[in-house]
Amino acid sequence: MALLSTAEILEELSEAARRMREVRSAALELRSIRAGDEPNPTPLPIDLSQPGPGFRGEPIRTNAPTA
C-alpha cells in the first residue's frame, strides 16, 4: 500500500466531497420530480413502428465461427 502525501489526501477528500455533492443534488432533484414539484423530463424518442434486430427473426449475435 502506497503512502500518500498530505496534499494527495486533501485532493482525494476534495474530489470525494465534490462527488458527494453531485450525488446529493441529483437525489434531491429526483425526489422533487417524484413529488410532482417539477414536470417529468421528456422521454427519449423511440420509434416503435420499426422493429429492431431479433424481432424480425434476425439473430442479434451468433455463435458461428468466423472465417
N, CA, C and O atoms as CSV, one atom per row, in Angstrom:
chain,resi,resn,atom,element,x,y,z
A,1,MET,N,N,0.847,-1.171,0.000
A,1,MET,CA,C,0.000,0.000,0.000
A,1,MET,C,C,0.895,1.238,0.000
A,1,MET,O,O,1.787,1.373,0.837
A,2,ALA,N,N,0.649,2.115,-0.929
A,2,ALA,CA,C,1.473,3.315,-1.061
A,2,ALA,C,C,1.017,4.377,-0.070
A,2,ALA,O,O,-0.170,4.522,0.220
A,3,LEU,N,N,1.990,5.108,0.436
A,3,LEU,CA,C,1.670,6.215,1.326
A,3,LEU,C,C,1.372,7.447,0.490
A,3,LEU,O,O,2.033,7.707,-0.515
A,4,LEU,N,N,0.379,8.193,0.914
A,4,LEU,CA,C,0.003,9.409,0.205
A,4,LEU,C,C,0.499,10.620,0.973
A,4,LEU,O,O,0.560,10.619,2.202
A,5,SER,N,N,0.847,11.638,0.230
A,5,SER,CA,C,1.240,12.886,0.881
A,5,SER,C,C,-0.016,13.594,1.377
A,5,SER,O,O,-1.132,13.262,0.977
A,6,THR,N,N,0.182,14.563,2.241
A,6,THR,CA,C,-0.942,15.335,2.762
A,6,THR,C,C,-1.701,16.006,1.624
A,6,THR,O,O,-2.932,16.044,1.641
A,7,ALA,N,N,-0.990,16.529,0.647
A,7,ALA,CA,C,-1.638,17.188,-0.491
A,7,ALA,C,C,-2.484,16.194,-1.285
A,7,ALA,O,O,-3.583,16.525,-1.732
A,8,GLU,N,N,-1.967,14.968,-1.460
A,8,GLU,CA,C,-2.730,13.955,-2.193
A,8,GLU,C,C,-3.982,13.542,-1.428
A,8,GLU,O,O,-5.040,13.335,-2.021
A,9,ILE,N,N,-3.857,13.425,-0.118
A,9,ILE,CA,C,-5.014,13.079,0.711
A,9,ILE,C,C,-6.067,14.178,0.625
A,9,ILE,O,O,-7.255,13.896,0.470
A,10,LEU,N,N,-5.628,15.434,0.724
A,10,LEU,CA,C,-6.571,16.549,0.630
A,10,LEU,C,C,-7.237,16.593,-0.744
A,10,LEU,O,O,-8.424,16.902,-0.849
A,11,GLU,N,N,-6.485,16.288,-1.786
A,11,GLU,CA,C,-7.051,16.262,-3.137
A,11,GLU,C,C,-8.102,15.159,-3.259
A,11,GLU,O,O,-9.168,15.374,-3.836
A,12,GLU,N,N,-7.799,13.975,-2.712
A,12,GLU,CA,C,-8.759,12.868,-2.739
A,12,GLU,C,C,-10.024,13.228,-1.964
A,12,GLU,O,O,-11.134,12.956,-2.422
A,13,LEU,N,N,-9.857,13.840,-0.791
A,13,LEU,CA,C,-11.017,14.242,0.010
A,13,LEU,C,C,-11.851,15.291,-0.707
A,13,LEU,O,O,-13.080,15.247,-0.663
A,14,SER,N,N,-11.197,16.223,-1.360
A,14,SER,CA,C,-11.907,17.260,-2.101
A,14,SER,C,C,-12.714,16.654,-3.244
A,14,SER,O,O,-13.866,17.029,-3.465
A,15,GLU,N,N,-12.114,15.728,-3.961
A,15,GLU,CA,C,-12.806,15.056,-5.069
A,15,GLU,C,C,-13.992,14.246,-4.553
A,15,GLU,O,O,-15.067,14.267,-5.152
A,16,ALA,N,N,-13.803,13.536,-3.449
A,16,ALA,CA,C,-14.893,12.748,-2.872
A,16,ALA,C,C,-16.036,13.653,-2.415
A,16,ALA,O,O,-17.204,13.320,-2.614
A,17,ALA,N,N,-15.714,14.780,-1.814
A,17,ALA,CA,C,-16.745,15.722,-1.370
A,17,ALA,C,C,-17.507,16.289,-2.563
A,17,ALA,O,O,-18.725,16.458,-2.503
A,18,ARG,N,N,-16.793,16.583,-3.645
A,18,ARG,CA,C,-17.443,17.103,-4.853
A,18,ARG,C,C,-18.413,16.069,-5.416
A,18,ARG,O,O,-19.535,16.408,-5.791
A,19,ARG,N,N,-17.981,14.805,-5.475
A,19,ARG,CA,C,-18.858,13.748,-5.985
A,19,ARG,C,C,-20.070,13.555,-5.083
A,19,ARG,O,O,-21.177,13.322,-5.571
A,20,MET,N,N,-19.870,13.649,-3.775
A,20,MET,CA,C,-20.991,13.509,-2.844
A,20,MET,C,C,-22.010,14.624,-3.047
A,20,MET,O,O,-23.215,14.382,-2.988
A,21,ARG,N,N,-21.528,15.852,-3.289
A,21,ARG,CA,C,-22.452,16.965,-3.547
A,21,ARG,C,C,-23.244,16.725,-4.824
A,21,ARG,O,O,-24.441,17.008,-4.872
A,22,GLU,N,N,-22.588,16.206,-5.862
A,22,GLU,CA,C,-23.282,15.914,-7.119
A,22,GLU,C,C,-24.360,14.856,-6.917
A,22,GLU,O,O,-25.473,14.994,-7.424
A,23,VAL,N,N,-24.031,13.805,-6.181
A,23,VAL,CA,C,-24.995,12.736,-5.931
A,23,VAL,C,C,-26.166,13.261,-5.106
A,23,VAL,O,O,-27.320,12.939,-5.389
A,24,ARG,N,N,-25.876,14.065,-4.091
A,24,ARG,CA,C,-26.941,14.624,-3.250
A,24,ARG,C,C,-27.849,15.523,-4.075
A,24,ARG,O,O,-29.070,15.471,-3.930
A,25,SER,N,N,-27.267,16.342,-4.936
A,25,SER,CA,C,-28.054,17.227,-5.787
A,25,SER,C,C,-28.956,16.422,-6.716
A,25,SER,O,O,-30.127,16.758,-6.892
A,26,ALA,N,N,-28.418,15.369,-7.305
A,26,ALA,CA,C,-29.214,14.530,-8.199
A,26,ALA,C,C,-30.336,13.830,-7.437
A,26,ALA,O,O,-31.448,13.705,-7.951
A,27,ALA,N,N,-30.056,13.374,-6.217
A,27,ALA,CA,C,-31.081,12.711,-5.414
A,27,ALA,C,C,-32.201,13.680,-5.046
A,27,ALA,O,O,-33.376,13.317,-5.099
A,28,LEU,N,N,-31.846,14.902,-4.676
A,28,LEU,CA,C,-32.865,15.898,-4.346
A,28,LEU,C,C,-33.700,16.252,-5.570
A,28,LEU,O,O,-34.912,16.444,-5.463
A,29,GLU,N,N,-33.056,16.338,-6.732
A,29,GLU,CA,C,-33.784,16.628,-7.966
A,29,GLU,C,C,-34.757,15.495,-8.284
A,29,GLU,O,O,-35.902,15.747,-8.659
A,30,LEU,N,N,-34.310,14.259,-8.138
A,30,LEU,CA,C,-35.173,13.114,-8.391
A,30,LEU,C,C,-36.341,13.098,-7.413
A,30,LEU,O,O,-37.472,12.807,-7.802
A,31,ARG,N,N,-36.077,13.406,-6.158
A,31,ARG,CA,C,-37.138,13.437,-5.156
A,31,ARG,C,C,-38.191,14.479,-5.522
A,31,ARG,O,O,-39.387,14.215,-5.405
A,32,SER,N,N,-37.757,15.660,-5.965
A,32,SER,CA,C,-38.720,16.705,-6.305
A,32,SER,C,C,-39.522,16.323,-7.545
A,32,SER,O,O,-40.703,16.656,-7.639
A,33,ILE,N,N,-38.896,15.625,-8.502
A,33,ILE,CA,C,-39.634,15.168,-9.684
A,33,ILE,C,C,-40.686,14.150,-9.266
A,33,ILE,O,O,-41.827,14.211,-9.723
A,34,ARG,N,N,-40.307,13.218,-8.401
A,34,ARG,CA,C,-41.256,12.195,-7.950
A,34,ARG,C,C,-42.383,12.807,-7.129
A,34,ARG,O,O,-43.507,12.305,-7.154
A,35,ALA,N,N,-42.100,13.878,-6.407
A,35,ALA,CA,C,-43.118,14.534,-5.592
A,35,ALA,C,C,-44.040,15.400,-6.439
A,35,ALA,O,O,-45.059,15.885,-5.948
A,36,GLY,N,N,-43.694,15.595,-7.697
A,36,GLY,CA,C,-44.532,16.383,-8.580
A,36,GLY,C,C,-44.202,17.851,-8.575
A,36,GLY,O,O,-44.957,18.649,-9.132
A,37,ASP,N,N,-43.103,18.236,-7.966
A,37,ASP,CA,C,-42.726,19.644,-7.928
A,37,ASP,C,C,-42.260,20.133,-9.290
A,37,ASP,O,O,-42.391,21.317,-9.602
A,38,GLU,N,N,-41.723,19.240,-10.097
A,38,GLU,CA,C,-41.230,19.606,-11.420
A,38,GLU,C,C,-41.846,18.657,-12.438
A,38,GLU,O,O,-42.159,17.512,-12.111
A,39,PRO,N,N,-42.019,19.115,-13.645
A,39,PRO,CA,C,-42.521,18.183,-14.661
A,39,PRO,C,C,-41.491,17.093,-14.929
A,39,PRO,O,O,-40.285,17.309,-14.813
A,40,ASN,N,N,-41.991,15.930,-15.287
A,40,ASN,CA,C,-41.079,14.833,-15.615
A,40,ASN,C,C,-40.281,15.194,-16.854
A,40,ASN,O,O,-40.796,15.871,-17.744
A,41,PRO,N,N,-39.052,14.762,-16.925
A,41,PRO,CA,C,-38.257,15.054,-18.117
A,41,PRO,C,C,-38.881,14.393,-19.345
A,41,PRO,O,O,-39.553,13.367,-19.238
A,42,THR,N,N,-38.653,14.985,-20.489
A,42,THR,CA,C,-39.178,14.439,-21.733
A,42,THR,C,C,-38.520,13.093,-22.005
A,42,THR,O,O,-37.294,12.986,-21.988
A,43,PRO,N,N,-39.328,12.062,-22.257
A,43,PRO,CA,C,-38.720,10.761,-22.542
A,43,PRO,C,C,-37.993,10.782,-23.877
A,43,PRO,O,O,-38.294,11.589,-24.756
A,44,LEU,N,N,-37.041,9.890,-24.007
A,44,LEU,CA,C,-36.296,9.785,-25.257
A,44,LEU,C,C,-37.229,9.299,-26.356
A,44,LEU,O,O,-38.046,8.409,-26.121
A,45,PRO,N,N,-37.122,9.866,-27.547
A,45,PRO,CA,C,-37.988,9.411,-28.639
A,45,PRO,C,C,-37.572,8.015,-29.103
A,45,PRO,O,O,-36.423,7.790,-29.483
A,46,ILE,N,N,-38.514,7.096,-29.067
A,46,ILE,CA,C,-38.260,5.733,-29.518
A,46,ILE,C,C,-39.297,5.410,-30.586
A,46,ILE,O,O,-40.499,5.502,-30.335
A,47,ASP,N,N,-38.842,5.035,-31.764
A,47,ASP,CA,C,-39.741,4.702,-32.862
A,47,ASP,C,C,-40.114,3.230,-32.748
A,47,ASP,O,O,-39.340,2.354,-33.133
A,48,LEU,N,N,-41.317,2.961,-32.212
A,48,LEU,CA,C,-41.748,1.583,-32.025
A,48,LEU,C,C,-42.338,0.986,-33.294
A,48,LEU,O,O,-42.658,-0.202,-33.323
A,49,SER,N,N,-42.487,1.792,-34.348
A,49,SER,CA,C,-43.046,1.270,-35.594
A,49,SER,C,C,-42.022,0.435,-36.356
A,49,SER,O,O,-42.394,-0.361,-37.218
A,50,GLN,N,N,-40.746,0.605,-36.053
A,50,GLN,CA,C,-39.693,-0.153,-36.723
A,50,GLN,C,C,-39.100,-1.160,-35.742
A,50,GLN,O,O,-38.396,-0.774,-34.809
A,51,PRO,N,N,-39.380,-2.460,-35.947
A,51,PRO,CA,C,-38.816,-3.443,-35.016
A,51,PRO,C,C,-37.302,-3.509,-35.129
A,51,PRO,O,O,-36.732,-3.292,-36.198
A,52,GLY,N,N,-36.684,-3.804,-34.040
A,52,GLY,CA,C,-35.238,-3.905,-34.007
A,52,GLY,C,C,-34.771,-5.313,-34.308
A,52,GLY,O,O,-35.598,-6.200,-34.524
A,53,PRO,N,N,-33.465,-5.543,-34.328
A,53,PRO,CA,C,-32.940,-6.889,-34.569
A,53,PRO,C,C,-33.463,-7.860,-33.518
A,53,PRO,O,O,-33.621,-7.493,-32.354
A,54,GLY,N,N,-33.724,-9.064,-33.916
A,54,GLY,CA,C,-34.261,-10.057,-33.000
A,54,GLY,C,C,-35.756,-10.193,-33.151
A,54,GLY,O,O,-36.296,-11.286,-32.979
A,55,PHE,N,N,-36.445,-9.100,-33.472
A,55,PHE,CA,C,-37.887,-9.157,-33.664
A,55,PHE,C,C,-38.242,-9.551,-35.092
A,55,PHE,O,O,-39.381,-9.939,-35.355
A,56,ARG,N,N,-37.311,-9.462,-36.000
A,56,ARG,CA,C,-37.541,-9.850,-37.392
A,56,ARG,C,C,-37.010,-11.255,-37.653
A,56,ARG,O,O,-36.900,-11.672,-38.806
A,57,GLY,N,N,-36.688,-11.968,-36.619
A,57,GLY,CA,C,-36.118,-13.289,-36.793
A,57,GLY,C,C,-34.623,-13.256,-37.028
A,57,GLY,O,O,-34.001,-14.300,-37.226
A,58,GLU,N,N,-34.039,-12.064,-37.008
A,58,GLU,CA,C,-32.598,-11.942,-37.205
A,58,GLU,C,C,-31.897,-12.124,-35.861
A,58,GLU,O,O,-32.310,-11.528,-34.866
A,59,PRO,N,N,-30.864,-12.923,-35.820
A,59,PRO,CA,C,-30.152,-13.056,-34.542
A,59,PRO,C,C,-29.409,-11.766,-34.207
A,59,PRO,O,O,-28.850,-11.107,-35.083
A,60,ILE,N,N,-29.418,-11.431,-32.950
A,60,ILE,CA,C,-28.683,-10.250,-32.516
A,60,ILE,C,C,-27.188,-10.530,-32.605
A,60,ILE,O,O,-26.412,-9.672,-33.025
A,61,ARG,N,N,-26.795,-11.717,-32.212
A,61,ARG,CA,C,-25.417,-12.161,-32.419
A,61,ARG,C,C,-25.446,-13.679,-32.563
A,61,ARG,O,O,-26.359,-14.344,-32.072
A,62,THR,N,N,-24.475,-14.196,-33.216
A,62,THR,CA,C,-24.441,-15.637,-33.457
A,62,THR,C,C,-23.176,-16.229,-32.858
A,62,THR,O,O,-22.220,-15.528,-32.526
A,63,ASN,N,N,-23.212,-17.529,-32.737
A,63,ASN,CA,C,-22.033,-18.252,-32.259
A,63,ASN,C,C,-21.284,-18.885,-33.420
A,63,ASN,O,O,-20.422,-19.741,-33.221
A,64,ALA,N,N,-21.620,-18.457,-34.645
A,64,ALA,CA,C,-20.972,-19.029,-35.825
A,64,ALA,C,C,-19.498,-18.643,-35.838
A,64,ALA,O,O,-19.150,-17.499,-35.545
A,65,PRO,N,N,-18.643,-19.583,-36.174
A,65,PRO,CA,C,-17.208,-19.245,-36.235
A,65,PRO,C,C,-16.933,-18.291,-37.388
A,65,PRO,O,O,-17.592,-18.336,-38.426
A,66,THR,N,N,-15.967,-17.445,-37.187
A,66,THR,CA,C,-15.573,-16.512,-38.243
A,66,THR,C,C,-14.534,-17.168,-39.123
A,66,THR,O,O,-13.692,-17.932,-38.649
A,67,ALA,N,N,-14.597,-16.868,-40.403
A,67,ALA,CA,C,-13.662,-17.497,-41.348
A,67,ALA,C,C,-12.360,-16.751,-41.390
A,67,ALA,O,O,-11.452,-17.134,-42.129
